[in-house]
Amino acid sequence: MRIFAALVLAAALLHTPSAIAEPGAATVVPVQVTGAPSKRFNLIVMGDGYTEAEQAKFRADVDRHLNVMWSIEPFKTYRNYINVYRVDIVSGESGISCDPGLDAPRKTTPLGMGFWGRCNPNSVQRLITMDNAAATRYADLVTGTSSGNRQILALGNSGTYGGAGGSYATASGSNSMSALISPHELGHSLGGLQDEYDYYQRGVPGGAYTGPEPSSAHHTLLTEQQMRDQQKKWWRWLGEPSESGGPVGRYEGGMYYTSGVWRPSRHSMMKTLGYYYDQVSREVMVQRIIAKTMVIQDATPDERPVGADRVLWAEPMRPVGHALAITWNVDGKDLQSHEQTLDLRTLGLAPGTHTVTVTVSDPTGFVRDPAVRAAITRPRTWTVDTSLTTPPDGVEAAIVSSTPTDRPLGRADVAYVETTHPAATVPEISWTLDGGRAGTGTDLDLGELDLKPGTHTLTATLGGKTLTWQVDADRPTTRYELSEPLATSGDTYVYNGPFSMRLTGEDDRDGYVVSESRVDGDGWFNYFGWPTSSELPWTFTEEGTVIDSLVYGKLPRGRHTIEYRSIDAAGNYGGAKSFTVTTIAPPPACTSTLTGTHRGPLTVAGGVTCLDGAEVTGPVTVKPGASLVVTGGRITGTLTAAEPASVHLLKASVTGALSVRGAKALTVVGADLRGAALLAGNTAPILSGTTVRGALVCTGEQPVDLGVPNKGTGPCVKLSAGVRGGAYEAVEHAGQ
């Protein structure tokens, strides 16, 4: 085919500034290389439907997807285990097929990507698939990778929600949620995880599961007690606070079924994009990532006996935030040494042969299953013969690799240096931080140094070579912006309907900042804007907003604490801050609406009369059973309501006395009451964020301020029904 014949032109075409790349031409761009491909998990990200003029857009899409992925565990911790290569493929047409519907054009693109499972009417709209054989041929351009140590992620040039996870993972490149589609689909392709959806076709309930116990690690038919008794599935995690919110337990629905099968968490990444993997799925992902690497990258050859006059060594893999555990054992006895080298000359071995074993294990708290722990543990054994003499190897101590120096380190990272391994010496690395001595050895745990905020300079020196890193010890900050509330005090807000929230993460240096929020201690949720556009803020409503048969932003009526934070490009978490929102019942629907100016008395005899920014001069009277809703504007005169259905004063001004008796609903929020006020015998009254300039008298149920104090006079003067006093009489008389 022409597009694949063009592959041979890739390097020559795309490295010549004046050349015009043919459709199908491709070039491999190393994005992150932490080691030899044979010793790493290699993520190959390729694009489809991006023309030559759109390659910058593809690069931006890849950057966004990767930066979000690096903020999600276990990718965040095991970033150093991963090589990332970008394959820039030039398409002759922009976009992919059947986007968004079956009636949309078919495109001729190098990977043949398309929604509806490549335009199959029997598929589902959001399913993006491609020509896997074509993807394999492009992946084969990345030297040193094979199906056993790599994972393909293909991004389609589309802003429509979609993706798939089979042998290979796909996602739309520029949808507001697409950077969250990628780790979800990698959960399928890399982790073998299954969907926790209770539907397959959106909007169509999945029905009841009637099959046997699922093989899936995160689905079961067992009760919590049965899991504990039989020590199966996620019994080790039961009761733990889930990384994706709520406790790890047993939640019905999953594997596209509504009932009859249970999952570990209310909403992990495999059910709801935006949340983290829960502990059960994360443990699986840790195992799968490490399985594509070598826990011991390299070591002293062990094919034949070695002499006791040399140094043995084992080079472990390097997680970002912790070091692997190293244990040396001689003839069945563990040694105190936990370094990656062992100088046999210091052991005083008796003449003869000995068995030396090093075991490298990962102490991560992400793993509790002993079988998984064993799978991520590797031993290496040597036979040591004291009669042998090790010949000089001529190897000089030198630095061969390290933690990447081209990006800042986080405040809690473990920096490392890998060296050559002379048989007769142990290379000595000297670390300095801001010019002061910080330690020796191949690893330096920055988290143990309690760094002050700011930028620090870290160096590692061996012989005449010095490596330098910048350490970003500043935490990112996050600003929040809410739509206009009815009332506010500090970080406390009151709303009686939908409200929006925009989060903006900020850092003192370049790099992508990921912002998150969580509600009432639930799981942290990635702030990506709004599902229909990353430029729109998140919107909370009492029933939520239905988009493509899914509900977003549902927030029940009441008081809620919303926390927010950000993660910067160096992996630093910002300190979580919070604000409080109380949502109350909206006013009843208007049967009549008054705007503009009204002069003279106004009587509300029935129904719901709404004053919307109106200017009323004269007394206002609300008859029994009627309702008044005043939003903004001003009443210059008294306001009297006797046994009304409801009275709502919302950010409105009343210059005369206010008297409300026996209201079934009374809500006064953000108002300015310039006269005396009598609130008598009302049901669940609310008086919040309001300025009361005259006397305030209350009987019966006392009004609540919803955390936004009122201003002006002090708290209500509480009088029992029938009690007469100066203030009470004044208000009663003024209201007549």
C-alpha positions, 0 to 999 in steps of 0.5 A: 500500500502507498501509505506504508511504502512511504514509511521508508521516507520518514526520517529523510522527509521529516527532517528536511525543513523544505520537504513536504511529507507524503501521507503515511510518512512517519517519524519516531520522536523519543519523548521520555527515555529512561533506559534501554527499550529491552529493560523498560515498558515502552509506551508508543503513542501514535496519531491518526487523522492529523495532516502535516499542518496538524502535527503541532496539534498532535504534539499538544494532544500527546503532551496533555494526555501524558501530563494527566497520566503522570498525575495518576497512580501508578503511572506517577510512581512508576514513570521511570519504568516507562519509555515514551515514544511518539510516532508522528504519522502524516494523514492525507485527510483531517479527522477520522471516520464516522465522527460523530455518526454513521452518516459522517464521512469516511476518511482515508487515514493511515490507521483507518480509525473510526467511531462505531468500531470503524463505522459498524452499525452494530457497534456503539458510537463511542467505540474508536477502533483502527487497523491493528496491523497498520498500528503494529507496522508503525510501532515496529519503527521504534527500535528495540520494542516488541509486543512483549515490552510495549503498549500502543496508544493511538489518538484520533484527531477528534474532539468527540468523546470516544476510545477503546481498549483491546490489544491496543488502546485508542482515544480521541485526541482533543475531547475535554475528557480524552486525557482521562480516556487514555488511562482508562483504556490502558487499564483494559489494554495493559492491565486487563481490567474490565469495565465497571459500567452497568450498561453497554449501550448508554441509556440502556440498563445492562440487566442482571448477571447470571454467570459464574464467579468472574475471572476479573480481579475487580468483580465478584459474586461473593459477599464481603464476609465470603471474601474474608472467609475464603480470602478471595478477591479484594478481601485484603482491601475491604474497609479501606478508604478507596482511592476513588472515594468511599470505603472499599466494599461491595457495590452492585453493577459492573461488566455491563450488568446492572445487578447480580455482580459487584465491584470494589468501589462506588466510582473508580476510573474503570466506571467513572472517568475523572476518578483514580484507579481504586486500590484493587485496580491499581494493584493490578496495574502495578503488576502489569507495568513491572511485568514489562520491565526487569526489576533487576536491570543488570548485575554481575554475570552469574553464569560461572563461579566468581572470586571472593576478591571482587565486588558484586552488584545488582542494578535495580529499577527506580521508582520516582518516590521510593527505592527498591529494597535490596537484601544480600544473603550469604550461605543462608544468612542475611547481611546488614548491607542493603546497597546495590553493591557487595564487596566480598573482600569485606566478608572474610569468607572461609576457604571454599565455595559459598552461595551469595544471593541478592533479592530486589523487592518493591516495598510499595504500599500499592501491593498487598497480595503476596502473589503480586509481591512475589511477581515483582520480586527478583533474586540473583544468585552467584557461586563464590569460590575463594580459590579464584582470582579476579583478573583486572577488568580495566573498568573505570568508575564513571556515571552511565545514566541517572534520573533525567536532568532535563526536567525538575525533580519533585520535593519528595522524589528519589534521585539516582545515579547509575555507574559503571561497575569495576570489579575491584572498587565501589564507585563513590557518588557525592551528593550536594544540595545548594552547595552543602553536602547531602549524602553519598550512594547511588540514591538520594531520597529528597523526601527525607530532607524536608526541603524548604519551599523554593528552587534548589540545586542538586548535584551528584559527582563521581570523579570529574563528572557532575550531574545537576538537577533543579528541585522544585520544592514549591507546591502549586496553587489553585484558584477557584471561581464560582458563579454569583451566589445569593450570599457569601461570607469568606469561603462559604456560599449559598445558592438556590439553584445551579452553580458553576465552578472553575479551577485554575492550577498555577505553578511558578514554572512552566509545565502542565498543572492538573487540578482536582476537586472532591466533594464531602471527602469523596474521591479526588476528581480531575478537573477537565472543564465540562464534558462538552468543552474544556473551556466551560466550568463544571456545573453543579445541579440538584439532579445533575446534567444528562450528557449522552445518557450520563449524569454529571455534576449531581449535588443533592440539596444541603451543605457541602464541603468542596476541596480543591488542589493541583499537581504540578509537572514535577509531581508536587501536590498542592495543599488542599483547600476548601470552600463550603456551599449550601444549596437550598430549595429554589423558589416556586415557578412564577405565575405572574412576573413584575419588572420595571417600576410599580407605584402604589400598593401591591397585593398578592392574592394568589399564585406566585408573583415574582418581582424580578429587579422591580422597583415597587413604591408602596406597601406590599401585602401577601394573602394567605396561600399566596407566594411572593418571590422578590429577586433583586430590586427594591420595595420602598414600603412595608412588606406584610405576609400572613400565612403565605405559601412562601416568601422569598427575598433574594438579594432584594431591598425592603426599606419598610418594616417586614412582617411574615407570619406562618409561612410554609417556606420563608427564605431571606438571603442576601437581602437588605432590610432597612426597617424592623422585621418580625418573623413569626411561626414560620416553617424552616425559616432561612435568614442568611447573609442579610443586613437587618437595620432595624429590630429583629424579632422571631417567634417559633422556629428560629431562622438559620443563617446557613453559615453566612452570618447576618449583619446589622442588629444582633440575633433574633429577639426570641418571644413566645407567641402572645407575648407583647413587648415594645419591639414586638408591638412596633414591628406588628404595628408597622406591618399593618 
